[in-house]
């Protein structure tokens, strides 16, 4: 892109972002009712009854559906008069096809609410079903972007079994188009869960690799929310708190999956990071991670973990001040100048990733796919994401070049 064209494109993006941030200040931002602590899942039947749900669509995946806790949950709901229709085939990256199947089950069983239990994929899938319920005449692709749902939806209960995506605290759903393999986000206040149940006991069975990837996902949410241009004092503080919790607890949870304190703190980190980025937005790391997840099925948290240091380093001095402050608030990194603290913070991210066994390269990446991936990332990021530096296709391609195995 020629320098003049680039300057004009950046100016257009920044104008859009400024207008969007000003408008966001006028919007009442919803938040879920949070129920947390060991055995808090036991409160689900009473909460469902409080929301007048007589039959719920339960959205999950086959792994969670095979656990005893899942059977116990549905049996407890039945004992309290809440019948369940179960959709347990949510893929790792929720697809339009999965949403349509779950939506059909919702209609067929005359459900009046949704319970999503699992990682971010079942929760996002459930949010996609909400979109179809209130817009039965539209396909999901017609609702991608921001503020295109704008209708009151049935109650949604979000029960995370991982500590990373923060989807239980956000108004966004990320969906993969089954035909084009493109991932896109749908963001709307009506997609905020009504209730989030944070029971750390549900995360005790997570394999170390998933603990690592989802935990780094939470850290990426916190960092991108903190360094973006649409953050507020509240989102910045939430991001700081999330980052501290990740650095203090993730390695412990990875090495000892039965450590209930570390598991509980990681759930809180994921939630706080979700609170931060649902208002402040994510950035170029996520744009590229979504492109990789769409084309290759790369697990989202893993893609974020690999890409985060490379993107931060490319931002150079534009992020030194917020990263330096985050280092102080998170209690990591060495002292010195603002630049030194920021660079030390990035080094601590790399150190944490290495201790968790996160690879440094994208094993599935193919050189011939890089233009397509970069174009998709640029289309997602611009003009919406209020990033420190606007990246265009050539910037994303250069980052991917460094990720080749």
Protein Blocks (a to p, Z undefined) as FASTA:
>chain_A
ZZklmmmmmmmmmmmmmmmmmmmmmpccddddddedehklmmmmmmmmmnopabdcdddd
fklmmpmklmmmmmmmmmnopacdddfkbcfbdcfklmmmmmmmmmmnopabdcdeddfk
lmmmmmmmmmmmmmmmbcfklmgcehklopacdddddddfbdfkommmccbdcdddfklo
pacddddfklpcfbdcddfklmmmpcfklmmmmmmmmmmmmmmmmmmmkbcfklmmmmmm
mmmmmmmmmmmmmmmmmlmklmmmmmmmmmmmmmmmmmnopafklmmmmmmmmmnopafk
lmmmmmmmmmmmmnmmmlmmmmmmmmmmnopajeddfklmmmmmmmmmmmmmmmnopafb
dfkbcfklmmmmmmmmmmmmpmkbccfbdcdfklmmmmmmmmpZZ
